Amino acid sequence: MSNMSPASPSTIEGAAAYIAAIEKAFNSGDLQKVSTLIEHDFVTAWFGLLPSRFIEIVNTIRRDGGDVSPFIQFVAAFMTSPFPSTDGNTELEDLAISVEGRGYPYDSFLSYARTLGLRVQGRSVEALEIADELVAVNRVASLFDSTMGWTLFTTVQHGVTAMLAGDFAAALTSFTSARMHATIPSLGFFVRDACVKSAMIEALYGDPERARGLLRELDHTPRTASWVEDGTDALRTLIEAALEISDTYAALEKIDDIPLNAVGEMWPFYIACLQRVMMRHGDNPEGNARYQHYEGLPFPKVERQGVTASVLPLWGAYISIVHGNLDTARERLETADPNFPPVKLTLALIELLGGRPREALDIASALRAKTTGLRSLELQRLGLVAAAQLQLGSVDGCRSALKSVLKISGGLRPYEVVWFPVPVREFAENEFKEWPKATTSSAPGFRMFPAYQDRLTDRELEILRSLAKGLTREQIAKADFVSINTVKGHLRGLYRKLGVTSRNAAVIEGERRGLL
C-alpha cells in the first residue's frame, strides 16, 4: 500500500498492539504518526477501532493534522459524506481522483463506497453489478494476498452484496474464497464472517447439515477483538434458532435475545429466520402480529430488488396462503424481486393451490438452474413439481420427480418431508420403501400446503376429457361400460373439485388449470 516503515501485524496480539499504538499517538497529539499508521494498515485500523472512534480520529486528523495525505482525506469523506451510489460530482469522487493509480486500496475504494452506498439504500441488485467488477481482479490474489487484507475484505463484501441481492451461488463462491484465503490471524474476523454468512444461506435455503458444519468451522477459527465479532455472534444465534426444529419456543427466545443493532444490514435474514420459526407454529395470532410489526418499519428497501425487497412480502404471502387468500398472496408478492427463487417458488405454490397445476409446473421446472446446489430450495421445487404432476394426473411425472428427490446426496431426511404436500407424501410412501415417515417435529410442515385441493381421480379426469370432446353422459357410460348413475356420481365429484356446476364450466376450468 505504501513504503512506510511500520510492520503490519499478522497476529491477534500484533493487531491489538497496532491499535494501541494508534491510540497512544492520538492521545499524545501526534497526528502525523496516527495518519502514517492508519494509511499503512488501513484494514487493521478500520476494523480494530470501534467505528465511532475511527471516525473521530480521521476527522480530527483531517481538521487539525496540517498537510493531510489524500488518502486520509478520502477516508474521512467516506466515513462522513453521503455514499455515492452513481457517478456524480461528489466530494468523495473528487478525492478519489487524487489517489488514482496508487494500488490497493486506493483504486478500488470508490467502487466499494458506491457498492455500500447502494446497499444501504436497499439497491442490492445494482450494488452487485459494481461489486462484480470490484472483486473480479481480486479472485486470483486471494491465496497470495499482498494487499494487507484488502483483497480479503473486498471478497467478503462481494459475498455480502450477492447475499443481499439473492444470488446465493455467487455469495457462497465469494465466502468460500475468503475461507481459503492465506491465514492472517489478525484478520480472522473476515473468515469468521464468511463462515457465519455461508451458514445462514445454508440454514435457510441450502443444507441444514452443512450449516451446522460451517458453525463448527466458525468455532475452530480463533476469535478476534474486532467489533465485527458482535455481528457474527448475532448471526450465529439466528442460525441456531432457524435450525431448531424440536422446540419452537426456545428458538423464539434465541431470536428475541439478539440485539438488533448487531444484525445491521443482515436484517432481511433476521426476518427470514423469524418467519421460519413462526411457520412451525402454523396459523397463530403471534406470527401475524410480528409480521404486522416488522412490515410497518422503515427498512431500507427498493421494490423488486433482492432479499431486502422480498422477505416481508414472502411472509405476508404465506400468511395469506394459510388463510386461503390466494389473490392477496399474489398481490403481496408484487413488490418482491421476481427473480428471487423463493418468490418464484411461492408463486408456483399459489398456482398449484389455485388449481392451475400446469402453470405451477412451468414455474417450478424453469427454476432448476437457480435451485441446484441449494438443497432446501431444490426440495421445495421438486415438491411442487411432484404435486403439480399428481394434480395433472401424471403418476409417472410425479414418480420421476420423487426419484430425483431420493437421489439427492444423503437421501431425504425425515424433517425434510415438510416440503411435500400430504397427497405427495402418501403417494411416495406407497411407491418408495426408502421414503422417510414424517417426524413429529416436521409434521406441522403440512401447513406449507394448507389449501391443497383434492386432485381428480383418473376416472374423473377421463370424464373431463370426454366432456371436452362433446360426449353426452349416455355416450360416456356406453364407452366406459358403466351405468349412467355411475357417470352421474363421477360428474358430481368432478364438479365439486373444480368448483363448477355445468359441463361447459367444467371444460373451461379444466383448460384453465391445464388439465386438458
N, C-alpha and C positions, 0 to 999 in steps of 0.2 A: 504493500500500500504506500509506503513512504520509506525514505532512507534514514529515519530517525533511529536513535540508538537503543531505547529500552527493549528488552527481550519480551516477547509476548508470552503470557502464561499459558501453559498447556495442562496444568493440573488444577484440581479444585482449590487446593491450598494456594497455588500461584495466582489464581483468579482473585481470591479473597485478598491477597497481598496487593495485587494491582489496584483493586478498588480502594483499599485502604490508602495507597499512595496518592490516588486521585483526591480522596477526601482530605488527606493531610495537606496536600499542596493547595487545595481550595481554601481550607480553613486558615492557612497561613497567608493567603492573598497572592500566592504565586500563580497567577492565571496563565502565564506563558507555559509553565510546566504542565498545568492541567490540560491546556489545549494540546500540547505535544502528546501527552498520554492518551487522550481521547482519540486524537487523529491517528495515532499509531495503531491502536487496537480498539477500533470503534465498537465492534460487536461485543467484546468483553465489557466495555464501559456501559453500553446501552442496556444490556441485559443483566449486568451486575448491580447497577444502581437502580433504586426504585424510580419509576417513570417521573414522578413529581420532582424528585431530587435531580435527576438527569436534566430535566427541562430548566430547573432553577440554575444549575451550573452552566449550561451552554448559553442561556440568556444573559447571565452575569458576564461571561467571557465576551459575548458579543457587544454588550453595553459598555463594559469597563476595561476590556482587555487590550485596548490600543489597536495595534496592527493585527487584526484578527485574520486568520487564514480563510480563504474562500470556502473551504470545507466546513469549518465551524459555523460560518455564516449560513451555509447551506443547511446544515443540521438544525440550527436554531430556527430557521424559517420553516423547515419541515415539521418541527415539533409544535410550532405555534400558529402557522398560517393555515388557512383552509386548504385541504388537499386538492391538488389539481386533478380533475378527472378527465379533462380533454385538453388538447393543445390550446394555449392562450397566453397572454402576456401577464403571467403572474410573477410575483417576486421569486418564488421557488424556481420557476423555469428560467428566469433571468440569471439567477445564481448558478444554475446547472451549467450554463454555457461557460462559466468561468472555470469549471473543473473538468470540462470535457477532455478526453484523451489521456486522463491520468490513471486509468486502470480501475480495479475494484477498490472500494465500492462506488467510486465517483460516477463512472459511466452508466451504471445501472440503477443508481439511486433514484433518479427521477422516474424511471419506469416503475420502480417499486412504489414510489409515492402515488403515482397515478393509479396503480393497481389497488392500493389501500384506499385511496380516495373513492374509487368506485365501489369497493366492498362495503365501506361504512355507510354508503347510501343505499345498499341493497342491490346494487347493479353487478351482481357476481358474474353473470354470463359475459358482460362486456369486460369485466376485470380479467376474466380468464384469457381473453384474446391477447391482452398485454402481457399477462404472466407467462403465457406460452412462449412469447418472444424472449422474455427475460431469462427463462430457465433453459432454453434451447442451447445456449452457448455454454451452460454450466454442466450439462449432463455428464460429459466425459470426464470433467475435472473432479467429480465427487469422490473418487477413490484417492486422488492425489491433490489435496487442496492446498494451494499456495496463497489463498486469498484470506487467510486468518479467520475462517469461519463464514465469510460472506456467501460463498457458494452453498454451504450447508444451509444457511439461513434462507436464501432465495429458493432452494429446493423445497424446503418445508413450507414456505409461503405459497409456492405454486400448488402444493398439495392442499393447503387450506382453501385457496381460491377455487380449485377444482371441486373440492368437497362442498363448498357453499353453492357452487354452480350446479351441483348434482351430477357431475361427471366423476363417478366413484372409481372407475377404472383408472383414469388419469391421476386421481388423488392417491390411490394405492400405489401406483407406479412411482410417484414422487416420494411418498413416505418410505417405500422400500429402498429407494436410492439413498435417502437420508440415513436409514438404519444400516446401510452398507458402508457409510462414509468412514473414512480414516478416523480412528479413535482419537478424540480430543476431549479428555475428561472434563476440562473446564467448560466445554460447550455441550456436555451430555444432556442438558435440558432440551436441546433441539431433537436429539434422538429419542428421548422420552416423550416429547411432544408428538413426534411421528408415530411412536408406538401406540399411544393412547388414542390418537385420532384414527389410526388404522383400526384399532379395536372397536371404536364407535361405529365405523362403517360396517364392520363385520357383524357386530351385535344387532344392528337394526336391519341391515339389508343383505348381509352375507352369511357367513358361517359362525354361529354362536361358539362352537368349539374352538375355532380359530381365534375368535375374540378372547377367549379365556387364555389361549396360548400367548397372545400378544400382551395380556396383562401380566403373565408370568415373566415374559421378556422385559417388561417395564420394571418389574421388581428386581431383576438382575442387573439393571442399568443404574449405576450409582447416582443417587440424588445429588443435586447441586444446591447452591444458595440463591439461585436466580429467582426473581419474582414470578417467572413463568411457571414455576412448580405449583403455585396455588391453582392455576387454571388446570394443570394436569391432574391434580387431586380431585377437583370438582368433576372433571370428565370421567375420571375413574369411578367415582361414586355413581354417576349417572349410568355408566355401563353396567355396573354391578346390579343396579335396580332393573335395568332392561333385561338382564339375563336371569333375574329371579322369577322362576315360573311356578313356585310352590306356595309362596307367601306374598300375596299382593300388598297386604298392609305393611309388611316390612319394607317392601320396595318403595312404597309411597313415603314412608318415614325417611328412607335414604334420600329421596329426591327433595323432600321438604327441608332437610338439614343442610342443603347445599346453598352457600351464599351466592346469590345471582350475579353479583358483581365479579365473581371469579369465573363465571361462564362466558361473559363477554360476547364476542361476535358468534360464538357457538350456540347462541340461544335457540336457533331452529332445531338443534339436536336435543336440547333440553325439552322442547315441546314434543318432539317425536318420541323421546323416551317416556315422557309423561303419558302421552296418548297410548303407547304400547302397554303401559301398566294399567291404565284405565280401561282399555279394551278387555282386559281379563275380567273386569267387573261386569262387562256387558252393559245393558241399558240401566244407568243409575243417575240419580239427580246430581251426585257429587261430580261425576265426569262432565255432565252438561254444564254445571256451574263453573267448573275450572276452564272449560273451553270458552265460555262467555267472558270470563275474566281476562284471559290472555288475548282473545280476539279483539277486545276493546283497547288494548295497549298500543302505543305508537311505535311499534318495532320498525326499524329501518328496512323497508322492502319496496320493491318495484314490481308491479303486476307482471306476471308471466316470466319472471326471471329467477330461476334456480330454486334451491331448497327454501330460501327465505320467503319466497312468494307462495310456496306450496304447502308447508306443514300445517298451517291453520286451516286453509281450505280443505285439506285432506281430512283433518279431524272433524270439521263441520260436516263434510260429506258423509263420513262414517256414521255420525250421529243421525243424519237424515235417513241413511240406508236402514239403520236399526229400526227406525220408526216407519219404514216403508214409504218415505217421501222421496222417490227416485228423481222426480223433476227438480226438487230443491237441492238434492245432492249434486245433480249435474250443474245447476246454476252456481253452486258454491265453488265448483272447480273452474269456473270461467276465468278467475284471476290467477289461477295456478299456472306453473310452467307446463305447457302441453308436451314438452319433450322429456320431462322428468318421469322415469319409468313407473314409480308408484302412482303417479297421476293417470298414466295410461292404463295401468292395471285396475285402478278404481273405476275408470270409465268402462273398461271391459266388464267389470262386475255389475255395474249399473245396467249395461245392455243385457247381460245374462239374466239378471233379476227382473228386468222389464220384458222378458220373453223374446229377446232378439239374439238368440244364440249364434246366428250367422255373423252378426256384427261383432259380438264378443270374441268369436273365434278369429276373425280377421285382425282385430286389435292385438290380441294375445299372441297370435302367430308372428306378427310383424315385429314383436318386441324381442325376439330371441337373441339377436346380436347384442342388445343392451343389458340383458339379464345374465348372460353367460358369465360365469365366474363369480356371481353374487348369489350364493346358494338360496337364501330366503326368497329373493325376488324371482329366481328361476322356479322354485317350488310353487310360488303363487301363480306364476304364469302357466305352469303345467297343470295346476289345479283348475284354472279357468278353462284351459283347452279341453281337459278331460270332461269337465262339467258341460261345456258347450256341445261337445261331441255327443254326450249322453242325451242332452236335451234335443239334439237334432235326430236322435235315433240311431246314431252310428256307434254301435257297440265296438266295432273294430277300431274306429278312431279313438274312442275312449281307452281301449286296451293299449293301443300304441303309445298314447301319452303316458299312461301309468307305467309302462315298461321303461320309458325314459326316466321316470322318477326313480325307479328301483335301481337304475344303472348309475345314479349319482354316487359319487365317492362316499363309501361308508354305509350306503343304503339309507333308507328313510328311517329317521328316529321317531320314537313314539310321540314326542311332544310336537313333531312337525306335521302331524296329520291335521293340525289346526287349519292348514291352508287348503283343505279339501272339504267340499260340502258333503253332508251326510249321505246323499244318494251315491256319490262317487266313492265314499269310504265303503259303503255296503257292497257296491259292485266290486271294488278292489279286494275286499276281504274274501269274497266268494271266488275271485279269479286267481289270486296270488297268495299262496300259503305264507310267503315271506312278508306280506303286508302287515305292519305292526298295528296292534289294537291301540286305540286312543287311551292315554293315561288319564287319571283323574285330573291332573294339573292341566292337561291340554284340552279336556272336554269343553270348557267354555268357548273354545275357538269356533264351535259351530255357529256362533253369532256372526262370524265373518260372512255368512250366507243366510241372513235372517229371513229373507223373503224368497228363498229358493222355491220356485214353483214346481208343482207336480209335472213331471215330464210325461209326454204322451206315450202310451203303450205302443208296441209295434202294430197291433191291430187298429188302434185309433189313428196312427199315422197312415196306415194303408187306406182307411176310410176317408181321411182328409184328402189324400191324393186322388181317390175315386171321385170325391165331390168336385175337385178341381177339374176333373175330366168331364164333368157334367152328368155323371151317372146318378140315377134315382136310387132311393132306398131299396126298391124292389130289385133293381139291377145289381146293386152291391150284394144283396142277400143271395141272389142266384149265383153270382160269380164266386162267392166265398163258400157256397154250400151251407149257409146258416139260415135261421129263421129271420123274419122281418123284425120280430121282437128283440132278437139279439142285436141286430143292427141299430135299432132304436136305443138300446141300452148303451152301446158304444158311442152313439151320437150325443147322448146326454152327457156322458163323461167328457167327450171331446169339446162340446160347447162350454161346459163348466171350466175346463182347464184353459180354454182360450178366452174366456170371459165374453162370449158372444151368445146370440140367441137364434141365429139363422145360418143356413148353409152358405149364403153369399158372404156374410160377415166372417164366417169361419175360413173361407178361402182367402179373403183379403188379409185377415190376421195371420194366417199361415204363411202367406207370401211375405208379410212384414217381418215375421220372425225368422225367415229364412228356412222354413220347413218344407217349402215347395221349390 
